């Protein structure tokens, strides 16, 4: 799913600065209440792509930089944050630059790190307006980076998971051990660590199948604990988790980070 959305987002763009009359002030600069204002003073939201409802990208740039400027490789460092969208689905929030720039001297930077949530909120606000253009319910598809590490640390006893504790109890209860729970427990441990189960040479389709239900529950718990920055971004605008898409992004790095799973939200 995510791969298809990413391919759509790479279509030949048309360039445009968002200047919807009702949104000029909030979309062109951060409000004083935004914690990102101190990092990116006067930053501007731009949009490019198939506007207003096709594949598009929302980009946060310093006030002295245009979209044409960041097409050049040597100017990529000016790109502050971005967000992708396709029709009514938003995804792919990224914080590109992690230092505070000085408004009066754009070549000077201070080593401070803003939060993805505050930096991307203006982009999300703009994207949601376009996502509702055809009266469809806006949705978000979010990464769950760090899920695998968290599950692995739970197995090590360095973090706590109610889902994992219940699964372990069911799998090891001496009176009535649940064989399926034991299979699921071994599978999610394998997915989290990348180490094949005993008797297996790889973490393959069978492992993901056996661990699917438990992994989905663990992903929901992880999101509920507010451990995912991108999920927090969508939740900040009232999005509610409605499900977990298993193996939605099978790129090797993301498989290692979250077992390929992504969280789906509806903006209600």
Helices and strands as residue ranges (DSSP letters): H 2-9, E 15-17, G 21-23, H 24-28, G 35-38, E 44-49, E 55-61, H 67-70, G 73-78, E 79-86, E 89-95, E 100-102, E 105-110, H 116-131, E 139-142, H 147-155, H 162-172, H 179-193, H 205-224, H 229-235, E 239-245, H 252-258, E 262-267
